[in-house]
Amino acid sequence: MNAVRVGPGGMLGILGGGQLGRMLTLAASQLGIRCHIYCPDDTSPAFQVAERFTCAAYEDEAALAAFAESVDAITYEFENIPAATAAILSAARPVLPAVRALETTADRLTEKSFVRSLGIGTAEFRAVDSHADLASAVAALGRPSVLKTRRFGYDGKGQTIIRPGNDLSEALARMGGQPAILEAFVPFETEVSVIAVRADDGAVRTYDLTENLHHDHILDQSIVPSHFSALVEVEARDIAARIIAALDYVGVLAVEMFVTSDRQVLVNEIAPRVHNSGHWTQDACLVSQFENHVRAVCGWPLGSTERHSDAVMTNLIGDSVHSWQGLAAEPNASVHLYGKREARPGRKMGHVTRISPRSR
């Protein structure tokens, strides 16, 4: 049996106040668990639904200490937590998933090396710390190839494609002097992901393989079931299960993958948190990724990851959120709005999930 860290009536601390923190809070409330959000942004949408919140910098040691004192355990909605912040909190309360997972996944070079060490495929890659490194890496991996910062970056930020004729100095300058990694271009057919969850006792469950469509490097739609065979699905779910176990991870983790035309499954990135491509689980599963994350970090038994319906989740980006009335009138559509004050281009304002009877 797992040791219960946060029972009904207890307080879970959450670092980060965005939409993921908001949805974690709502899921926790279903279990009778209260939440205290810590975030430096005074417009954080998670503040609207939490019992308590602290608006302070992640470097504010006094505020961090008071936050830790007020909760039974701590989790997070984003992975780029300052190391000093994690150290202060870990000394006072359990922080889950553990900091080791953050250290492994925060750096793309470390992450890909870790995945390769498990015998799992990725794109070929090389470390890039200088112009000479980049020239050597391009010679080895060819063009097109993708240059990325090793840390930070999401929704296409912090990366550039190196095509025939591109100037390498200009490409390197776009990295802003940060350590980088060059990845061989993968001629993939589809981007997919698997959401996995692991408990203290090592129990691992995975949600169905999700097919993801992007627009301008931002996730547009997630579709289940995918169009791939059962063999591809089993391999992808096995990859996610092996990764989450190897990290000795507790909580929800997302593994983003490429499927090539010859049905190779290659890991692209790992996200040590609940993930946009798992939002469909709120409406198409008995227990969502958010509830299962809360269950895991609080020491509860995991819930089912079975899907009872087919689903298409569509992000509401920028001004598309203004169509909420029409979406709310659709049968079989569930609208989730994040309570953000201002719609901006590229900003995730909500999502809508359309469900239908399960086909397989």
SEDOSE-697189 format. One record per residue: residue in one letter; x negated, y, z of N, C-alpha, C, O in turn. Coordinates in steps of 0.02 Angstrom, whole numbers, plus 50000, padded with zeros to 5 digits. Each point is the difference from the previous one (the first is absolute). Example, Ala and Ser with C-alpha at 12.3 -4.5 7.8 and 13.67 -1.06 7.14 Angstrom:
REM residues 2
A493404971650390500455005950000499555006050000499484999950033;S500705005449931499585005950003500395005550037499755005550008;
END
This chain:
REM residues 360
M499584994050000500425006050000499575006350000499475000150031;N500765005049933499655006450001500125003650066500534999350030;A498985004549992500085004150060500355006449981499775003749957;V500804997650075500395005949983499655006250027499885000650060;R499965004049895499685006350019500525005550011499935004150045;V500594995949913500525005050005500674996449996500184997349948;G500185002650107500664996950001500555005049990499865006049991;P500774991850009500565004749995499955005450053499904998550059;G500185007749921499945005650047499305002750005499895005350029;G499614991049943499315002350001499875005449949500445001849961;M498945000850039499825005549956499424997949955499474998050023;L500645002549911499484998749950499745006749975500395004349979;G498964996550022499695006049972499844999049927499774994649981;I500355010449978499874999649928499585006049979500205005750010;L499224992949961499585005449972500245001449929500024995549958;G500165010850029500245002049935500755001050001500374996050028;G499855009649942500705001850004500365000449934500515003449994;G499234993249954500325000249935500584995249995500274997750050;Q499935000849887500584995749991499904992950026500474996850021;L498905000749976499894993350026500094999850076500294995450027;G499455009850007500115000550072500745000750017500244997350050;R500125006449908500725000950010500364993249995500424998450042;M499414997749906500354993749990499794994850052500404995750018;L498985004650006499794995750056500415001650063500214995650036;T499895010949976500385002250058500724997649997500284997650050;L500025003049891500704997749992500054992550010500484997650030;A499024998649945500014992850009499914998250073500324995450026;A499235008150009499894998750071500645001250041500144996450047;S500235008849934500615001750037500514994349998500394999250047;Q499614996949898500454994349996499844994750052500444996150020;L498945003850002499784995150050500015002950071499794996750047;G500475009449959500025003250066499335002750022499895001250059;I499654999649893499335002650016499975007449983500205002149946;R499575001950101499935007249989499335001649968499534996050007;C500425009649959499385001849966499775007150018500405004650008;H498944996149996499665006450011499545001049940499534996149991;I500605009149969499615001449940499455005050016500125005050035;Y499284993849940499445004750006499795002149930499804995849960;C500245010750027499825002549933499865007550004500335003650037;P499174998949926499845007150003500475004449958499965006250005;D500474990949955500445003849955500675001350035500374995450016;D499785011049995500625001650037500634999049959500565000850026;T499384997649910500594998649959500094992449989500374998049955;S499304998050084500024992749990500714997250003500355001250048;P499864995249900500684997349999500134994850054500574999050020;A498904997650004500114995150053500205003350066500324996950042;F499495009449968500185003650061500765000350008500265000250056;Q500104999949888500735000850001500364994150032500565000750024;V499134993449976500354994050022499684996750062500264995250026;A499175007549996499654996950057500245002950067500235005750003;E499714990350050500185002650066499515005450022500215004950031;R499144994149955499505004950019499525001149942499914995649958;F499795010250040499465001249952499505004850029500155004350041;T499234994949936499465004650017499725002849936499794996349955;C500205010350039499725003349942499325002850021499955005350031;A499524991149952499335001950020499504996949952500164995349964;A499245007450035499484997649955499764993150022500044998250059;Y499734997849893499744993450016499345000450038499764994950026;E499945011149979499385001050037500135002750071499525001150037;D501115000049981500185002950064499994994550054500504996450009;E498955003050026499924994450047500505000250057500234994750022;A499945011250003500485000550054500694997749977500354996450036;A499855005849904500664998049974500024992549986500514996850012;L498945000549962499974992849987500064996050065500354994950003;A499325007450049500024996550064500715000150029500244994950026;A500105010749968500695000550025500474995649959500454996850027;F499445003149908500394995849956499924992650019500504996450007;A498885001450001499884993050018500324998350067500264994550009;E499715010150038500294998750066500754999049997500294996650043;S500045006249907500734999949996500284993949965500614999049999;V498964996849970500244994549959499724993350026499544999850041;D500754994849934499794993350019499514997049949499584995950019;A500475006049919499554997849947500045005149944500465004149998;I499054995649956499955005149947499904996649933499634995149993;T500715007649956499894997949932499945006349957499975005550027;Y500014993749907499895005849957500354999049933500134994449979;E500025011249988500324999849935499515001549943500194999549942;F499205002350074499515001449948499324997550025499874999550060;E499694998949891499394996550018499405004550013499504997750027;N500535008749954499425004350006499965003450068499955006150005;I500074989950047499965002650068499275001350017499584995749990;P500255010350035499315001350020499754994850050500364998050045;A499014999949947499724994850043500025002050073500144995950044;A499735010549970500005002450070500714999550029500074998350059;T500435003149902500704999550022500154992950019500284998650054;A499554996749902500134992950013499644997750063500274996050038;A499115006349972499614998050058500335002350065500054996250048;I500165010149953500325002850060500634996150018500114998150057;L500315000649892500644996650013499904992750017500344997350044;S499194999449923499884992950012499754998750071500114994650028;A499555010350001499754999250068500575000350051499924997750057;A500655005049923500555001050047500584995249989500324997850049;R499835000549888500584995849984499844995549941499545001549961;P500814992950031499914996049940500175004049938500535003149996;V499024996949955500135003349935500014994549947499514996449990;L501065002949977500104994749951500315002749936500445004350002;P499324993349940499464995249991499345002750027499915006050008;A499634989350006499375001850032499575004249954500074999949939;V499475003950091499585004749963499574996449949499815003049949;R500034990650062499584996349952500325000149930499655000749950;A501004998550047500345000149935499945006749967499925000449939;L500115005050100499915006749972499305000849971499905002749946;E499604994850092499315000749978499884996349934499635002349957;T500684991950036499904995949940500355003049940499725000049945;T500885002650065500395002449943499935007449984500235002349948;A499445001450096499945007249989499505001749945500035005449971;D499524990050014499475001149950500114994949944499994993950012;R500105008549926500154995449945499444995049987500144994449979;L499245007650032499444995449990500024994450052499934994149983;T500175007850080500044995050054500604995449989499964994050009;E500605009049971500614996249989499924994849945500174994250009;K499565007949934499934995349944499484994750015500074994249980;S499405007650056499504995150020500314994850047499854994149995;F500585008250050500344995550046500464995249962500004994050014;V500385008649939500464995749961499604994849961500194994249997;R499265008049972499594995349962499714994550046499934994249980;S499915007750082499724995050047500494994450016499804994750023;L500845006549964500514994950012500124995749938500424995650001;G499205005849946500094996349938500605002349960500264996249959;I499965009950053500575002949965499755005049948499545003850014;G500764996149928499775004149945500195007450006500535001750025;T499025002649950500125007249992499695002149934499674996049967;A500445010250014499625002849945499265000150018499835000550059;E499734998949891499295000950013499885007150024500355004649980;F499154996450063499895006650029499275001150016499614995350006;R500215011150000499325002050019500055006250045500435004349990;A499124996150060499965006050041499675005649960499554998849960;V500695007450051499735005849965499865005550050500455002850031;D498904998849978499805005450045499615005549964499835005050030;S500044993949905499615004949962500164999349926500344995449979;H499395009449982500104999749928499674993849972500274996849954;A499145001450072499664994049976500424993750015500044995549958;D500275004350102500444994350016500584999649951500174994649976;L500125011250008500585000149955499804997649930500354996149969;A499085006450006499774998049934499884992549997500184996749951;S499525000650101499864992850003500654996050004500074994849968;A500415007750072500644996550008500405000049935500304995049983;V499715010749983500365000349936499684995449949500354996749961;A498995003050038499654995449954500204992850014500064995949954;A500055002550110500164993150018500744998449989500174994549978;L500275010250039500724998749999500355002549937500564997949985;G499115006549977500285002449938500515005650009500145002350055;R500134999849888500525005049998500604997249962499904996549950;P500715004950071500175004250058499854996450066500004993950004;S499885010150046499934997750069500275005550045500125005649977;V499974992750086500345004750045499535001950057499774995750037;L500105010749969499585002750055500465002550055500445004149987;K499454993550075500425001850056499575002050060499454997550008;T500815007150032499685001250065500094993750042500504996549995;R498995002050046500044993950041500505000850057500294995050022;R499825011150001500475001250055500545004849978499915004149955;F500674995250077500585004249988500254999049928499774995549964;G500705008550017500274999449933500604995249998499954994350022;Y500605008149950500594995949989500415003349946499895005949984;D500594990549987500415002649945499575003149945500185005149972;G499254991650013499585002249945499505005350018499605002049957;K500415000550105499525005250021499324996950011499944994250018;G499535009849970499324997750013499754994949951499584995850018;Q500675004449920499754995349950500055003049930500405004449986;T499174993149970500005002249931499794994349955499584995850019;I500705003949921499824994849952499425002549957500025005549973;I499474990450020499435001549957500114996549934499974993949995;R500155010149954500144997449933499395001149955499555003850017;P500444993049925499465001349952499945007549986500495003349985;G498904999250020499895007149986500045004550060499785005849997;N500504991950059500055004250060499315001450029499564995750000;D500355010450026499375001950031499984997350072500455001350040;L499034994949976499964996950066499905005150055500244999050056;S499405006449930499895005150051500665003350020500125001350059;E500314999949892500655003050015500434995250040500345002050048;A499644991549934500394995150037499774999650073500414999650045;L498945000449965499734999650068500175006350039500124999650061;A499885006149906500175006350034500724999950027500155003150050;R500294993349915500694999650023500074996250066500525000550033;M498984995949986500014996450064499835004650058500044997950058;G499765008249927499875004950052499424998350046499995001950058;G499524994449916499424998250040500114994250048499564998450039;Q501034998449958500154994450044499724993549972499954999349939;P499864996050103499804993449976500564997049957500595000950015;A499224995749932500504997649952499884992749983499514996950019;I500965000449943499964993249975500255000049928500505003249985;L499164993249972500234999249932500294993049993499704995150019;E500915004749953500344993649990500114998949926500185004549963;A499714989350016500144998249931500755000949987500414998850044;F499765003449896500705000949983500334993149991499744995749964;V500825003350069500364993649995500595000849952500455003950014;P499554992549930500565000549953500604995950026500184994949972;F500125007650081500524996350034500675000649963500125004849963;E500304990350048500685000249973500475003750047500415004049978;T499514994650087500475002850049499635001050066499564996150019;E500645009150017499785001050069500524996950046500605001149992;V499174995150056500444996750048499745001050070499445002450010;S500964995850039499775000350069500364994750041500544997649982;V499155000750074500304995650049499945003350068499455002250019;I501104998150017500005002550069499954993950046500414995449996;A499095004650048499904994550047500055002750071499865005950013;V500324989850033500025001950071499714994250040500114994149985;R499515007750067499684994950043500105001850073499965005850020;A500174989150020500115000850072499364998250038499524997649972;D500495003750094499444998450044499794992749996499404998450002;D501094997249993499854992850002499764997349933499894994049992;G500025010549958499744997949936500544998349949499844998649943;A500795001650077500554998649953500005005449945499975006050015;V500064991949923500005004649943500634998749958500174994349985;R500155011149995500564999549954499905005249944499725005350012;T500514993049929499935004649943500685001149968500434995649998;Y499665010549976500605001649961499884998149927499444998849979;D501105001149983499954998049930499545004649960499935005950014;L499764991249935499585003849953500415005749970500554998949974;T499175007050028500345006049976499665002849938499395000850000;E501005000649949499745002949938500065007650005500545002650015;N498915001049973499985007250011499875003849935499554998349961;L500855006850028499935004449942499805006950025500315002750046;H499175000349923499755006550020500125005349947500044998549940;H500015007750082500055005749955499545005550027500075002150058;D499475000249901499515005150022499634997750063499885003950045;H499944989749957499624996950054500394999450065499714998250052;I500945003349948500424999550060500504994449989500294999449946;L499824996550106500484994649994500685002749982500265004550034;D500034992949913500665002149977500534994950022500495001850032;Q499404991849951500484994850017499654993750025499454998349978;S500874998350069499804993450022500594995349987500575001550017;I499284992749952500524995549976499884993050028499454997349996;V501074999850033499994992950020500654996849976500535003050006;P499434990949967499404996149991499585002649942500265003549956;S499104994950044499585001649943500164995249943500374995250009;H499355006249932500134995649943499494994349996500024996149952;F499545003450097499464995049996500234993250024500514999350035;S499124995649945500154993150018499884998950074499695004050035;A500584990349988499904998150070499264999050016499795001350057;L499814996549894499294999050012499645006650016499595000350046;V500585005049917499705006550012500235002650069499605002750038;E501044996549977500265002350064499654996450058499815003350048;V500124990349947499674996250054499285002350009499765000750056;E499885000449888499315002250005499955006950033499585001150044;A500855003549935499995006850028500165000050075499675003450039;R500834992749980500184999750071499444996750041499885001950057;D499804993149914499444996750034499425004850009499674999950053;I500195004249897499465005050005500145004750058499555001450040;A501065001249964500175004750054499944996550068499745003050048;A500484990749957499964996450063499284998850021499845000550059;R499724997949893499304998850016499665006450024499604999950047;I500565005749921499705006450019500215002050070499585002050041;I501074997749973500245002350066499734995650056499885002450055;A500044991049931499724995550051499265001450010499764999950057;A499875001349889499285001250005499845006450039499485000550031;L500975004249967499915006350037500214999350073499915004750039;D500374989549980500274999050068500485005750017499975003050053;Y500464998349900500435006049998500664998650035500264994549997;V500005010650037500664999650030500415005849973499835005950010;G500734992549957500425005249969500114998549927499884994549976;V500375010649988500144999449929499425002849960499715005250016;L500124991349930499475001949954500254998949929500344995149986;A499485009549969500194999349929499384998649959499485003150010;V500574992249943499464998649954500255001549929500464996849975;E499225008249994500175001949931499554996149952499404999550011;M500904997749937499654995649955500165001549927500515003149984;F499054994749972500125000149928500144992849977499694995350025;V500775004049928500094993649966499825001249927500305004349967;T499224991950008499765000949931500424995949952500424995950021;S499475005149915500394996549949499904992550003500444996249980;D498975001650044499884992850007500154997550070499794994650021;R500595009450017500274998350066499484999350054500094996250048;Q499355007549946499555000750057500315005050049500325004949980;V499594993850084500235004550052499395003050034499614996450031;L500305010249963499415003550026500235005250051500465003849988;V499214996350069500175004950051499745006949979499425000849980;N501015004250026499815006949985499845003750065499445002550009;E501044997850037499905003650063500394996650056500484996449988;I499295004950073500354997850060500235006250038499615004850008;A501014995250015500255005450042500174997250068500474996050006;P499165006050047500124997250066500575003550037499895003350051;R500704995949923500595003550027500614997949960499954996349950;V500645005950072500594999349959499905003949936499615004749998;H500754993349948499825002549934500615001649958500534997050007;N499385008049949500535002349957500324994349959500604999949989;S498984995549988500264994649958500394994850040500264995249972;G499785005750094500414995650042500645003250025500354997150041;H499815008949934500615003350024500634996149983500505000550036;W499494995649910500584996149980500214995150055500584997950002;T498975000250042500164995250053500525002750048500324996150035;Q499755010549969500515002850044500704997849983500424999050044;D499715000149891500684998549978500084993049972500574997549995;A498894999249985500054993549968499774994250045500014994349978;C499795007250083499784994950048500355001050067500205005550017;L499864989150020500315000550066499565004150047500255003850041;V499094995349953499525003650042499525003749953499664996849960;S500315009750045499595004149955499264999750019499834997650054;Q499745005049902499295000650016499915004350062499554998850040;F500865006349969499935004650056500164996450067499645000750049;E500914995649951500174996450062499484994750015499824999050058;N499944997549890499514994750013499345003050025499654996950040;H500175009149936499405003250027500095001650074499564998750041;V501015004249976500145001650070499994993650042499704999950054;R500634994949921500004993650036499284997650014499824998150055;A499765002149892499324997350007499595004050050499694997250044;V500305009549948499565004050044500265000350071499625001350047;C501034997549962500285000150067499984993250034500164999350059;G499634995549903499934993350028500644995949998500074995250039;W500395006549917500624996249993499904994549948499525000249962;P500934994850036499994995149946500135003549933500385004849997;L499314992849950500135002849934500704998249977500274994850019;G500015009649940500654998749970499924996949931499454999549974;S501104998549997500004997049934499765004949947500145006050005;T499504991449946499815004249942500384997849938499845002149944;E500664993750064500394997649943500425005749971500245004450035;R499824995449899500395005049962500704997249987500074994549973;H500455009350045500684997849987500295003049936500524997849976;S499155007349996500255003349940499425001849954499435000750023;D500724999949913499535003149953500005007550012500505002750024;A498965000749961499975007150015499555003849951499514997449975;V500695008850013499585004849964499965006350043500515003450010;M498904998050017499895006050040499715005449955499504998849966;T500805007150034499765005749960499835005750047500415002250039;N498975000349956499815005850040500355006349974500095000849940;L500085003650105500275006649983499445004950009499825002050056;I499895000149887499415004350001500205007149982500345001249951;G499435003550090500135007149985500745001549993500404998050042;D499785005549904500695002349991500494994449987500615001250001;S499164992749986500474994549989500434998750061500524996849995;V499265005550063500394999050061500665003849997500474998250036;H499585006949921500615003949997500584996149968500575002450000;S499294991749975500534995849971500314995550053500364995349984;W499525006250080500214995650054500754998750002500224994550018;Q500195010449962500734999050004500224994649951500414995750017;G499335004649922500174995049951499764993150020500354995049991;L499045004850037499734993650023500424997150057500124994050003;A500095010450042500394997750057500684997249979500304996050036;A499945006149905500654997649975499944993349963500514996949985;E498885000950000499914993849963500164993950043499784999650057;P500604995649915500084993750037499344996250001499625000349952;N500264996150102499404995950007499355004050003499464997249989;A500595009350025499405004150008499965002650072500495002250028;S498904997450000499885002550067499505005749996499444999149975;V500755006850049499595006049994499645001250066500304999950054;H499045001349942499595001550058499665006749988499575000549956;L500615004650082499695006649993499565001350061500174998150056;Y499265005249932499485000550052500045006350042499605000850046;G500865003649939500075006050042499465005249990499895004250043;K499764995549900499495005149986500335006449978500514999949965;R499205005750055500335006549989499965002549929500455003549977;E499024994749988499895003049934499804994649949499554996050012;A500815004049931499824995549946499465003149958500065005749976;R499394990650014499455002449959499814994749949500124994150013;P499595007949930499804995049951499544994850031499525001850034;G500624991849954499584994750025500134998150072499694995350025;R500765008150009500134998650071500564994950006500535000749969;K499364994150072500514995050011500515002650050499865001350058;M500764999649917500535002950040500494994850027500375001450047;G499624992849924500464994750021499964994349951499574999949956;H500874995350052500054994649951500714997349998500385001050047;V499794995649899500644996749994499884992849981499594998549957;T500754996950076499944992949985500674997449974500515000750033;R499464996449908500604997049970499944992550007499504997049978;I501004999850052499974992850011500544996449960500515003049982;S499364990750005500484995849964499914992850025499504998550032;P500984997149955499934993150024499354996949978499775001149944;R499934994950100499354997049986500044995249941500444995849997;S499085005049956500004995749941499564993850009500134994849970;R499365005850074499584994150014499625001150065499614995650021;
END
